[in-house]
Amino acid sequence: MRGIFANRWWIVFATVCGLIVGGGAVNVFAFGVFLKPITADLGVGRAMFSSALTMHAALAALSCPAIGWLVDRWGARRIMIPGLLIYAGATACYALIQASPFAITFLIFGLTGIVGGVGTPIPYAAVITQWFDRQRGLALGIGIAGVGLGVALVPQLAAALIAAFDWRTAYLGLGIAILVIAFVPVAVFLREPPEARRAVDGAPATPLPGIEPGEAFRSSLFWGLAVAFFLDVIAINGTLTHIVALMTDRGIALQAATATLSGVGVALILGRVLSGWCLDRMWGPYVAVTFFVLPMIGIALLATGATGVVPYVGAVALGLGIGAEVDLMAFFTSRYFGARNYAKIYGTMFGIFAFGVGIGPALSGGSFDLFRSYTPIFMVYEVFLAVSCVIFFRLGPYPYPAREPAQAEPALKMPA
């Protein structure tokens, strides 16, 4: 690759494209659009159907560390090329879910959870961390902002396909979208810098700074961060995956409620980029607490039961919070544990985080089925976010801060 296409920012471009149709947009945020059509068609309750997403998240939590180990062993490119093809096929299999036996639905959600690790930020963040140092926060923020674009676009695409055809055809369309939007840019642009290239035996060309996975997993720092992000994603995703149902329950039209997810997506993008910019200039824990207080405000607004503009403002506040969380996790992993075993450590932390993705929707569905209201679980979510803020305030200085400018970045030219 030569000329303009040899700049390392094309890695960020490939990341944006890959995450537009990544696991977050397809399996979590589009879930809210499919929730009512599928439960009405199959005749199952919201809690029952949401439990399938919990199954998905549980297996995704196990697959994320495995993806991290594979990426550190063989390199992201070798894993992503076949992985995205499998991920697209698994997504199309959602068209086969059914109510009887419901075990088939669990099986399909489980399959997408196992292969969905390639649709997470893990491999992309590993490559960006290798290419960027002093601009790492901004590069991660822009790249992972692809999730926000996915939140804004994929639910709208799903809603349009459901309206034009049906929900089964909509899932087939999402599988095709993964091939077009993610696979092509990744195949063309995604690759490691020369010093991080892996030999046939998996050994890196140049040793990178960082600690061993065992040391990281034995540290209270790793588990403190993992718990903070775990509680955060339970609260925010548990709210946002039911936001369309919550708003239509209050008499808001489906189209207007679905459009709220576009607003969330825009807020998510802003949260990604703004938090990344801040991380390059300020101490990370202060940035984290700021962006975790915002969803606390958003959930409080939704818990009031108000209509009009209030639920839209609450959803946007949640979008800003969820926009920062994955960016913060990726950045903290590189600064507190280094780049040598980045994908292994980040993959494990992201796996714990991914398990929380499925817990929140199930808790929210259970609250609605039991109390005919989401307010009780919203109060629990507020406590979760407060605990996360306390954990961030207790973090110490970075063991692996940004290097001097002359040493900070690999060469701008990507290898042919």
N, C-alpha and C positions, 0 to 999 in steps of 0.2 A: 504493500500500500504506500503510495507516494503523494507528495504535494499536500493539498488541503486535508485529504483524508488520513494523513499520517499524524495528526495532532491528537494528544491524549484525551482531549475533551470529547472526542467521538466515543470513548468508553462511557462517558456520562450519558451521551445521547442513546447508546445502546441500552443502558440501564433504564432510562426513562421509558423507552419503547417496551422493554421486557416487563416492567412493573405496571404498565398501563393495564395489561391483561394478566397480571400476576394473581397469586392466590388471594390477596386481600380484596381486590376488586371483584373477582369472579366468584369466589367461594363465600365471602363474608358480606360485602355490601350489596351485591346483586341478590343475595339470599332474601333480603327484605322485600324485594320486588316480586320474587317467586312465592313468598310465604303464603299469601292469601289465595292466589290461583291454584297452587298445588294442594293446600289443605282442603280447599273447597272441592277440587276435583277428586282427590283421593279419599276424602271423608275422615281425615285424621285431625287431632287437636294441634294447636300451635306448640304446646310443650313437647308432644310426641315427635313432631317433625323437627323441632329445634334440637331434640336429643340426637338426631342423626348428624347434625353439625358438630355436636359434642364428640361423637365417635370420630368424625373427620379430624377434629382438632387434636384428639388424643393421639391418633396415629401420625398426624403431621408433627406433633411434638417429638415423637420418636424418630421421625425421618429427618428432621432438621439437623440434629447432631451428626447423623450419618452423612448428610450432604456436606456438612462442614469438614468432616474427616476426608471425604473423597476429594473435595476441592483442594485442601492442603496437600493431599497425597499426589494427585494427578493434574491439578490445575483446573480453573473454572471452565475453560473452553472445552476441554475433553469431556466434561460432565454435562455442560449445558446443551451441546448440539443434539445428542440423542435424548437428553432429558426433556427438552421442550416438545419434541415429537410425541413422547409418551404422555406428557402432561396434557397436550391438546386432545389426544384420543380419550384419555380418562375423563376430561371435562365433557366431551360429547356423550359419554356414557350416562350422564345425568338424565338424558332423555329416556332412559329405560327404567327409572325408579317407579315403584308401584306400592300400593297399600297392602296387598295380600299376595305373598307374604311380605311383611314390612322388612324382613331380614334382608331382602334383596336391596332395598333402599340403604340399609346400614352398610351392606357390602360395597355398594358403589361409592358412598360417601367415604368409606374406609380406603378404597382404592385411590381416590383423588387425594386423600390425606397422605398416603404413602409416597406418591409421586410428586406431590405439590411442593416439595422443598425447592425444586428448581424455579418455582414461581415466587419465591420469597426473596428478600434483599440479601440473603447470605452470600451467594456466589458473587453478586454484583458488588456488594460492599467490600468483599475481600480484594477484588481487582482494583477498585477505586483507592483503597487504602494503600495498595502497593504503588500506584501511580502518583498519589498526592500526599503531601505532608502539611505544609503551612496553609494550604488552601483546602485541606481535607474536609473541614466542616462544611464549607460551601459546596464542594464537589459532591459530598454525600447528600447534602440537603437538596441540591438540584436533581441528582440522580434518583433519589428515593421519592422525590416529588412526583415521579411517574405513578406512584400509588394514588396520589391525589387526582391526577388526570383520569386514572382508571375509575376512581370513585365518582367523578363527575360524568364520565362518558359511558362506562359499562352498564350501570343501572338503566340509563336512558336507552341504550341499545337493546338491553333485555326487554324493557317495557315496550319498545317499538315492535320488536319481534313477536312478543306475546300478543300485542294488539293486532298485528297483521296476520299472524299464523296461530300458534299456540305455544304453551310453555315448553313442550318437548322440542319443537323446532327451534325455539329460542336458545336452548342449551346446545344444539348442534351448531347454531350460528356462533356461539361463544367459542366453541372448539376451533372453528375455522379462523376466527379473529386471532386466536393465539398464534396460529401458524403464520398469518400475514403480518401482524403487528410486532410480535416478539421474535420469532425464529429467524426471519431474514436479517434484521439489524444485528442480532447477536452473532449470527454466522459470519457476517461481514466485518464487524468492528471489535467484538469482545476478544481480548487476549491479554496476557500478562506482560509486564515489562521484561526486558532481557535478563536482568539480574534475578528475577523471580521465576523464570521459566523452569519447568521440571524436566529432569532427564527421564529416561525410560523407567528407572528404578524409583522415581518419585522424589529424588533429592533435588533441592533448589540449587541454582547455579551459584548464588551468594547467600550465606546465612543472614537472616533478618533478625533485628532486635526483638526480644520478647521472652516470656517465661514458658515453661512447659505446661501442658494442659493439667497434669495432676496437681501441680502447685497452685494453679488458678482455682481448680475445683475444691481444693482444701481450704481456700481462703474465705474469711467472712465477707470480704469485699465482693467477691463474685456472687455469693448467695444474697447479700444485701441488695445488689443491683437486680438480681433475678427476681426477688420477691417484689421489689418496687415496681418493675415493669409488668410483672404478672398481675398484681392487684390493679394496676392502671388499665390494662387491656380488658380485664373482666368488667370493670366499671364502664369504660367508654364503648367498647364493642357491644356489651350487653344492652346499652341504651340505643346505640345507632342502628343495630340490626332490627330493632322493633320500632324505629322512628316512623316509618311509613304506616305501619299498622296503628301506632298510637295516634297519629294525626288523623287518619281516616276514621278511627273510633270517635274522634271529637268533631266529626262532620266536615272535615276538610276533604276536598275532592282528591281522588287518587293521583291525577296528573300533577296537581299542585304539591301534594305530599311527596311524590317521587322527585319533583323538581328540587325539593329541599336537599336531596342527596347531591345534586349538582352544586348547591351552595356549600355543602359540607366538603365536597371535593375541592372547590376553589379555596376554602379556608384551610384544608389540609395542605394544598400546595404552598400557600402562604406560610403556614406553620413550618413546613419542611425547610423552605429556603431561608426564612427569617431566623429560625433556630440554628441552622447551619452557619449563617453569617455571624450570629452572636457567639457561637461556640469557638470560632476562630479569634474572637476578641475579648471574651469574658470567661470567667471561671464557670465550667459546665454545670455544677450543682445549682448555682443561682438561676441559670437559664432553665434548668429542668423544673425547678419549683414554680417559676413564673408560668410555664406552659402547662403545669398540672393544676394550678389554681383555676385556670380558665374553664376546663371541663367541670370542675366543682360548681362554678357559677352556672354553666349550661344545664347541668342536671337539676340544680335548684329551681331554675326557671321552668323546666319541664314538669317538675313535681308540683308546681302551683296549680296545674290543670287549666291554666289560662289559654285562650285561643288568640286569634289575631296574629300579630307579629311576634309574640313572645316565644312560641315554639320554634320559629325560624331563627331567632337570635340564639336560643339555647342550642340548637343544632349546629350553628356556625361556631359557637364557643367550643363545643365538643370537637368539631373539625380541626380547630386550631391546636387543641390538645393532642389529638391523635396524629396530627401532622408532625409533631415534634418527637413522639415517643420512639419510633424506630430509628430516626436520625440520631437521637441521643444515645440509644443503645449501641449503635454502630460506632459512634465517636468514642464513647466511654470505654468500649472494649479495646480500641486501639491505643488509647492514652493510658489506661490502667494495666493492660496486659501485654501490649506490644503487638507486632505484626508477624512474628515467627510462626505462631500457631493460631493466627487470628480466626480463620474459618472454623476451626474446631471449637474454640472458646465461644465465639459469637454464635455459632450454630447451636451449641448446647443452651446458651442463654435464650436464643430465639426460640428453641424448642419448648422451653418452659413457658415462654411468652405465648407461643402458638397454642399451647394447651388451654391457656386462659381465654383464647379467642372463642372457643366453643362453650366454655362454662358460662360466660355472661349471657348469651342468648337463651340458654336453657333456664338460667335463674330468672330472667325476665319473663320468659314464657310461663314458668311455674307461678310466678307472682300474679300474672294476669289470670291464669286458669283458676287459681285459688281465691284471689281477692277481687277479681275483675278490675284490677288496677295495677299500674306499674309503680305507684308511689312507695309502697313498702320496700321494694328492692332498691329504689333510688336512694333511700336513706342509708342503706347498707353501702352502696357505691360511694357515697360521700365520705364515709369512714375509711374505705379502702384508699381513696385518693389522698386523704390527710396522712395516713400512715406512710404512703410513698414519699410525700414531701419531707417527713421527718427523716427518713432514710437518706435522702439526698443531702440534707443539711449536715449529715455525719460523715460524708465522704472527705477524704484527704486530698493532698496535692497529687498531680499526675506523675507516676514513675517514668513515663515515656512522653515528655513534652515535645513540641515541635522542634526540629533541628534548626541549625543556622541556615539562612537563605541559600548560601552556596552549596549546602549539602542536602537541601530539603527535597528536591524533586528529581525524578529520573529525567533523562533527555526527553525533549518534547516530541521527537520523532519516533513513531511506532515502527517496529521492524516490518519488513516486507513479508 
